[in-house]
Amino acid sequence: MQEPLEISGHTVAPGTRAHLEMPVGRLVTQQMLTLPLIAVHGAEPGPCVWLSAAIHGDEIHGTDVIRRALAAVSPATLRGTILALPIVNVWGFVHHSRYLPDRRDLNRSFPGSEKGSLAGQIAHLLLKEIVARCDAGVDLHAGSHHRTNAPQIRGDLTDPRVADLCAAFAAPYTLHATMRAGSLRHAAAALGKPCVLYEAGAPLRFGKAAVRAGRIGVLRVLRHLRMITRAPKGHATRIARKSHWLRASRSGILELRVELGDAVAAGQIIGLIRDPYGDITGRVRAREPGHVIGARLLPLVNLGDAVVHIATVEPLEASVG
C-alpha cells in the first residue's frame, strides 16, 4: 500500500479517486478561478502520470478523452497515480477562446512565474504542483483557427523515453516534433519529464475518431508504464519525421479536394480557389508525396493561408497489440 497523496492542500487516500480544485486567483468579479483536478491514487506504488487538456481553451476534445480513459481505470487496481487536468485554460474554455483574457497563449508561457501574468501564474502552478511530481505526461490538443487534424502523437523522437511513449500510444500518425520554447512540453523536458502531445480533431468539437484514438492511446501509455494490466489494441501507425503546410496561392473561396488521411502525389491538385462568380483563379498543388494530416475547415482563404498539412511518412508499421 502506498502513502496518501498530498496535493494542493488536499489528501487523497490510496485506492481512491478525488475531484479537487486548484486555486489560481480571483477574477474581476472576485470569484475564485480554480483548475479542476482529478486525482486517481492507486492502491499500489508506481509511476505518476499527468494528463492535461484544453491548455488552449477552444481545443476541448481532450476533456472527453480524459473522461473516457479514466472511466476504464480502477483506483483499487491502479499502480501509481494519475493527475488529470481536463480543463487547464478555464477562462478560454468558458469563452470558447484559445487564449486567456489578456490574449496570452498559455502554451507559450511556460515555465511561468508565481508573480507574473495570469498565464505565467497558471504555467508556474501546473509545473510546480503537477509536472514536478510526475514521471511522464500526455498533453491533449486539437486543431486551431478553423483547422482539423488527423489523430497523431507528437514528440522528440530522438529522446528514447519520448519515442517509447509515442510507440506505446500507437496513434494513426507519429510525428517527430522539436521543442517549442514556452510550451509545456519544452518546460517538462527541462525538468527531465518526458511528455508527448496528442493532436486530433477540430476546435470546439468532440470528434468521435479523435476521442476514440486519444482514449486508446492514453490507456496504452498507462499499460506501457505498468500502471494498468490491460489496454486496447493500438492503431497501425505511420511515422513522419518532417511535414509542411501547403498555402493558398491567392485569396478566394477554397474547394478542397482531399480529406484527412489521404495519400497525395507530387503535383496533385489539392484544392481549387474560385472567385465569387465561381471561376477558378488558383490551384493548390502538392509539392511532394505524403499524407494529409491536417486541413482547413473554413473555405474562405486569403493569400498565404494554411490549407493542408502534408506529412512525409515512412512505411506503415503493423498495428500494436
C-alpha positions as CSV (number, residue, x, y, z in Angstrom):
1,M,0.0,0.0,0.0
2,Q,1.4,3.4,-1.0
3,E,1.2,6.6,1.1
4,P,-1.6,9.0,0.9
5,L,-1.3,11.7,-1.8
6,E,-0.8,15.3,-0.6
7,I,-1.6,17.8,-3.3
8,S,-2.8,21.4,-3.4
9,G,-3.9,21.3,0.3
10,H,-5.8,18.0,-0.2
11,T,-5.2,14.5,1.0
12,V,-6.1,11.6,-1.3
13,A,-6.1,8.1,0.2
14,P,-4.6,5.1,-1.7
15,G,-7.1,3.2,-3.8
16,T,-9.4,6.2,-4.2
17,R,-10.3,8.9,-6.8
18,A,-10.9,12.5,-5.8
19,H,-12.2,15.6,-7.7
20,L,-10.3,18.6,-6.5
21,E,-9.9,22.3,-7.3
22,M,-6.5,24.0,-7.5
23,P,-6.9,27.8,-6.7
24,V,-5.3,30.2,-9.1
25,G,-6.6,33.7,-8.2
26,R,-9.7,35.9,-8.3
27,L,-11.5,37.2,-11.3
28,V,-12.8,40.8,-11.7
29,T,-16.0,39.7,-10.1
30,Q,-13.9,38.4,-7.1
31,Q,-15.0,34.8,-7.9
32,M,-12.1,32.3,-7.4
33,L,-10.6,30.9,-10.6
34,T,-9.7,27.3,-10.0
35,L,-8.4,24.4,-12.1
36,P,-10.3,21.2,-11.9
37,L,-8.1,18.2,-11.0
38,I,-8.9,14.5,-11.0
39,A,-6.5,12.6,-8.8
40,V,-6.6,8.8,-9.2
41,H,-4.4,7.4,-6.5
42,G,-3.7,3.7,-6.9
43,A,-3.6,1.3,-4.1
44,E,-0.1,0.1,-5.0
45,P,3.1,2.2,-5.6
46,G,4.0,3.0,-9.2
47,P,4.7,5.9,-11.6
48,C,2.9,9.2,-11.5
49,V,1.5,10.5,-14.8
50,W,-0.3,13.7,-15.7
51,L,-2.9,14.2,-18.4
52,S,-3.7,17.7,-19.5
53,A,-6.3,19.1,-21.8
54,A,-7.6,22.4,-23.0
55,I,-4.4,24.4,-22.4
56,H,-5.8,26.1,-25.5
57,G,-9.4,26.8,-24.3
58,D,-11.1,26.1,-27.6
59,E,-9.4,22.7,-28.0
60,I,-11.9,20.8,-25.9
61,H,-12.0,17.2,-27.1
62,G,-9.2,16.3,-24.6
63,T,-11.6,16.7,-21.8
64,D,-13.7,13.9,-23.2
65,V,-10.6,11.8,-23.8
66,I,-9.7,12.1,-20.1
67,R,-13.2,11.3,-19.0
68,R,-13.4,8.1,-21.1
69,A,-9.9,7.0,-20.3
70,L,-10.3,7.4,-16.6
71,A,-13.7,5.6,-16.7
72,A,-11.6,2.4,-17.6
73,V,-9.2,2.8,-14.7
74,S,-10.0,1.4,-11.2
75,P,-8.1,3.1,-8.3
76,A,-8.2,-0.3,-6.5
77,T,-6.0,-2.0,-9.1
78,L,-4.0,1.0,-10.4
79,R,-0.3,1.0,-9.7
80,G,0.8,4.6,-9.1
81,T,-1.1,7.8,-9.6
82,I,-2.8,9.7,-12.4
83,L,-3.2,13.5,-12.1
84,A,-5.6,14.7,-14.8
85,L,-6.4,18.3,-15.6
86,P,-9.4,18.2,-18.0
87,I,-9.5,22.0,-18.4
88,V,-6.3,23.9,-17.9
89,N,-7.4,27.1,-19.5
90,V,-10.7,27.5,-17.7
91,W,-11.2,31.1,-19.0
92,G,-10.7,30.2,-22.6
93,F,-12.8,27.1,-22.2
94,V,-15.8,29.1,-20.9
95,H,-15.3,31.8,-23.6
96,H,-14.6,29.4,-26.5
97,S,-11.2,31.1,-26.9
98,R,-7.7,29.8,-27.4
99,Y,-6.3,32.4,-25.2
100,L,-6.5,33.9,-21.7
101,P,-8.2,37.3,-21.0
102,D,-5.0,39.2,-21.8
103,R,-4.7,37.4,-25.2
104,R,-1.7,35.4,-23.9
105,D,-1.2,31.9,-25.3
106,L,-0.8,29.6,-22.2
107,N,1.2,27.1,-24.2
108,R,3.8,29.8,-24.9
109,S,4.0,30.9,-21.3
110,F,6.0,28.1,-19.6
111,P,7.8,27.8,-17.2
112,G,5.9,30.9,-15.9
113,S,6.2,32.8,-12.7
114,E,4.5,32.9,-9.4
115,K,4.1,36.7,-9.7
116,G,3.8,37.0,-13.5
117,S,0.8,37.4,-15.8
118,L,-2.2,35.1,-15.3
119,A,-0.8,32.8,-18.0
120,G,2.5,32.8,-16.2
121,Q,0.9,32.0,-12.8
122,I,-1.1,29.1,-14.3
123,A,2.0,27.8,-16.0
124,H,4.0,28.0,-12.8
125,L,1.3,26.3,-10.8
126,L,1.0,23.5,-13.3
127,L,4.7,22.8,-13.3
128,K,5.1,23.1,-9.5
129,E,2.1,21.1,-8.4
130,I,1.7,18.6,-11.2
131,V,4.6,18.1,-13.6
132,A,7.4,18.2,-11.0
133,R,5.9,15.3,-9.1
134,C,5.2,13.2,-12.2
135,D,7.3,10.8,-14.2
136,A,5.7,11.4,-17.6
137,G,2.8,13.2,-19.2
138,V,0.3,13.3,-22.1
139,D,-0.8,16.8,-23.3
140,L,-4.0,16.7,-25.4
141,H,-4.7,19.2,-28.2
142,A,-6.8,19.8,-31.3
143,G,-6.6,21.8,-34.5
144,S,-6.9,25.6,-34.2
145,H,-8.0,28.5,-36.3
146,H,-10.6,26.7,-38.4
147,R,-8.4,23.6,-38.9
148,T,-8.7,19.9,-38.1
149,N,-6.1,17.3,-37.5
150,A,-5.9,13.5,-38.2
151,P,-5.2,11.7,-34.9
152,Q,-1.4,12.0,-34.3
153,I,1.0,11.7,-31.5
154,R,4.0,14.2,-31.5
155,G,7.3,14.1,-29.6
156,D,11.0,14.4,-29.9
157,L,11.7,11.0,-31.4
158,T,15.5,11.4,-30.7
159,D,14.7,11.0,-27.0
160,P,14.3,7.3,-26.3
161,R,11.8,7.8,-23.5
162,V,9.6,10.0,-25.6
163,A,9.9,7.6,-28.6
164,D,8.8,4.8,-26.3
165,L,5.7,6.7,-25.2
166,C,4.8,7.6,-28.8
167,A,5.2,3.9,-29.8
168,A,3.0,2.9,-26.9
169,F,0.3,5.4,-27.7
170,A,0.1,4.0,-31.2
171,A,-1.9,6.8,-32.9
172,P,-2.5,6.5,-36.7
173,Y,0.3,9.0,-37.2
174,T,3.5,9.6,-35.2
175,L,5.3,12.9,-35.8
176,H,8.8,13.9,-34.8
177,A,8.4,17.4,-33.3
178,T,11.2,19.5,-32.0
179,M,10.7,21.6,-28.9
180,R,9.0,25.0,-29.0
181,A,10.1,27.5,-26.4
182,G,7.4,28.4,-23.9
183,S,5.4,25.2,-24.3
184,L,4.5,22.7,-21.6
185,R,6.4,20.0,-23.4
186,H,9.6,22.2,-23.5
187,A,9.3,23.1,-19.8
188,A,8.6,19.4,-18.8
189,A,11.7,18.3,-20.8
190,A,13.8,20.9,-18.9
191,L,12.7,19.1,-15.7
192,G,13.6,15.7,-17.1
193,K,9.9,14.7,-17.6
194,P,9.1,13.1,-20.9
195,C,5.9,14.4,-22.5
196,V,4.1,13.6,-25.7
197,L,1.5,15.8,-27.4
198,Y,-1.7,14.3,-28.9
199,E,-3.2,16.3,-31.8
200,A,-6.6,15.4,-33.3
201,G,-9.9,16.8,-34.4
202,A,-11.2,20.4,-34.7
203,P,-11.6,23.2,-32.1
204,L,-14.9,23.4,-30.1
205,R,-15.9,19.8,-31.2
206,F,-15.9,16.3,-29.8
207,G,-14.9,14.3,-32.8
208,K,-15.5,10.5,-32.5
209,A,-12.3,9.4,-34.2
210,A,-10.2,12.0,-32.2
211,V,-11.7,10.9,-28.9
212,R,-11.5,7.2,-29.6
213,A,-7.9,7.3,-30.7
214,G,-7.0,9.5,-27.7
215,R,-8.7,7.2,-25.2
216,I,-6.9,4.2,-26.6
217,G,-3.5,6.0,-26.6
218,V,-3.8,7.1,-23.0
219,L,-4.7,3.7,-21.8
220,R,-1.8,2.2,-23.8
221,V,0.6,4.6,-22.2
222,L,-0.6,3.6,-18.8
223,R,-0.1,-0.1,-19.6
224,H,3.3,0.7,-21.1
225,L,4.3,2.2,-17.7
226,R,2.8,-0.9,-16.0
227,M,0.2,1.1,-14.1
228,I,-2.7,-1.0,-15.6
229,T,-2.6,-4.5,-16.9
230,R,-4.9,-4.3,-20.0
231,A,-5.3,-1.8,-22.8
232,P,-7.0,-1.7,-26.2
233,K,-5.1,-2.7,-29.4
234,G,-3.2,0.2,-30.9
235,H,-3.5,1.6,-34.5
236,A,-1.3,0.8,-37.3
237,T,0.9,3.9,-37.3
238,R,2.8,5.9,-39.9
239,I,5.9,7.7,-38.7
240,A,6.8,11.1,-40.2
241,R,10.0,13.0,-39.4
242,K,9.0,16.0,-41.5
243,S,5.9,17.8,-42.6
244,H,4.8,21.1,-44.2
245,W,1.8,23.2,-44.8
246,L,0.5,24.0,-48.3
247,R,-0.8,27.6,-48.6
248,A,-3.3,29.4,-50.7
249,S,-1.7,30.8,-53.8
250,R,-4.3,33.7,-53.8
251,S,-7.4,34.9,-52.0
252,G,-10.8,33.4,-52.7
253,I,-13.2,30.6,-52.0
254,L,-11.4,27.2,-51.4
255,E,-12.7,23.9,-52.9
256,L,-10.7,21.3,-51.0
257,R,-10.2,18.0,-52.9
258,V,-8.6,15.8,-50.2
259,E,-9.6,14.5,-46.8
260,L,-7.7,13.7,-43.7
261,G,-5.6,10.5,-44.2
262,D,-5.5,10.7,-48.0
263,A,-2.2,9.9,-49.7
264,V,-1.2,12.5,-52.2
265,A,1.3,12.5,-55.1
266,A,3.7,15.3,-56.1
267,G,2.0,17.8,-58.4
268,Q,-1.5,16.6,-57.4
269,I,-4.2,19.3,-57.2
270,I,-5.1,19.6,-53.5
271,G,-7.7,22.3,-53.9
272,L,-9.1,24.9,-56.3
273,I,-9.6,28.6,-55.4
274,R,-12.5,30.4,-57.0
275,D,-13.8,33.9,-57.2
276,P,-17.3,34.9,-56.1
277,Y,-18.5,34.1,-59.7
278,G,-17.3,30.6,-59.5
279,D,-14.4,31.0,-61.9
280,I,-11.1,29.2,-60.9
281,T,-8.4,31.8,-60.1
282,G,-5.8,29.5,-58.4
283,R,-4.8,26.0,-57.7
284,V,-3.1,24.4,-54.7
285,R,-0.7,21.5,-55.6
286,A,1.2,19.0,-53.6
287,R,5.0,19.7,-53.7
288,E,5.9,16.1,-52.8
289,P,4.2,12.9,-51.9
290,G,2.8,12.4,-48.4
291,H,-0.3,12.0,-46.3
292,V,-2.9,14.7,-45.3
293,I,-2.7,15.0,-41.5
294,G,-4.3,18.5,-41.2
295,A,-6.8,20.5,-43.2
296,R,-8.5,23.9,-43.3
297,L,-12.2,23.8,-42.5
298,L,-13.1,27.4,-43.4
299,P,-13.4,27.7,-47.2
300,L,-12.7,31.5,-47.3
301,V,-8.9,32.0,-47.7
302,N,-6.5,34.9,-48.0
303,L,-3.2,34.8,-49.8
304,G,-0.8,32.6,-47.8
305,D,-3.4,31.0,-45.5
306,A,-2.6,27.4,-44.5
307,V,-4.7,25.0,-46.4
308,V,-3.4,21.4,-46.0
309,H,-0.8,19.8,-43.7
310,I,1.2,17.2,-45.5
311,A,3.5,14.6,-43.7
312,T,6.2,12.7,-45.4
313,V,5.6,9.3,-44.0
314,E,7.7,6.1,-43.6
315,P,6.3,2.6,-44.5
316,L,3.3,1.6,-42.4
317,E,4.1,-0.2,-39.2
318,A,1.9,-3.1,-38.0
319,S,-0.8,-2.4,-35.5
320,V,0.2,-2.9,-31.9
321,G,-1.5,-5.3,-29.6
